[in-house]
Amino acid sequence: MADSPVSGPARAVGTVALRWHGHSLELLDQRLLPLEEQWIALDDADGVARSIRDMVVRGAPAIGISAAYGVALAARQARGEQWRDHIRQALKVLAASRPTAVNLFWALQRMEQVVEGCATAEQAQHRLAEEAVAIHEEDLAANLAMAEHAVGVMQPEQPLSVLTHCNTGALATGGYGTALGVIRRLHEKALLSKVYADETRPWLQGSRLTAWELSREGIPVTLNADGAAAAILAQGDVRWVVVGADRITANGDVANKIGTYSLAVLARHHRVGFMVVAPSSTVDMQLPSGRDIPIEEREATEVREVRGVALAPAGVDVFNPVFDVTPASLIDAIVTEKGVVRNPGPEAMKALFG
């Protein structure tokens, strides 16, 4: 079968998490950063699903984009009268890869709609590749729009310092970033003094990914242990805590990387602004509140060990949720490409997202 003529979007920054070649998808193995930059080439949906599950690729937008490309790869292998069943099975496999990030299901629903509108396997191959690239391009455009909206909310008159959690940059998105995209935009406008980056246990996305991503672009970053956030905010230097989201509910509650909730509590105590930056595909208006969000829990070794080195007794019980839920009452602004929800609640969310 001929290679798809569709290529991925132009890069917004030097750092990218995924590369689409029309016939294959390459993912930067984020488990190995910052020590090694290794790309994994994938040519089927099973490999993409496994990479999402094993956190080769992570970050809600990047997961959704990767899954869309996974469906496009499945279409390349669909043959005969059962071609549609083959793609539907790939959709199921990809949907099971991560339970919390709503972008995954949003992207797969778009791809499924395309499948149902195709008459032949050849048509599906071309149209699904087009749709996957469109999802990628839309995310990149959304990142740029969100950055502008967020800077408008902050209205800095002089350079300011911010604190962020996990990794929400080009590695987690289509190529610019959500919360880290805001930080990039502040830096481009000479309005950024410093970024404090939580290390983000247990996967250390802050130290391995955010510090790496910002350092290689010359953006001033200071790495801190998660437990140091309160002391940093108490100094009075930080004006905003800026984070991403994996799911936002109809009342404005936000699921994000574990540790986000505690940051929101600290920000409110220290009278520091708390901003969530995420694409509208992260908003799930079908879920009334954060109590309805399924929270993924992962294996205990992720907490007991780092890169195979034991940090705790082998048999100790471990609580390892990947996400926590920050109530809307602690959030000053939710920023999406569609606009800003200040002091989010059910009515404010409905006004923007319907």
Buried (B, 14 or more C-beta within 10 A) or exposed (E): EEEBEBEBBEBBBEBBBBBBBBBBBBBBBBBBBBEEEEEBEBBBBBBBBBBBEEBBBBBBBBBBBBBBBBBBBBBBBBEEEEBBEBBBBBBEBBBEBBBBBBBBBBBBEBBBEBBEEBEEBBEBBBBBBBBBBBBBBBBBBBBBBBBEBBBEBBEBEEBBBBBBBBBBBBBBBBBBBBBBBBBBBBBEEEBBBBBBBBBBBBBBBBBBBBBBBBBEBEBEBBBBEBEBBBEBBEEEBBBBBBBBBBBBBBBBBBBBBBBBBBBBBBBBEBEBBBBBBBBBBBBBBEBEBBEBBEBBEBEBBBBBBBEEEEEEEEEEEBEBEBBBBBBBEBBBBBBBBBBBBEEBBBEBBEEBBE
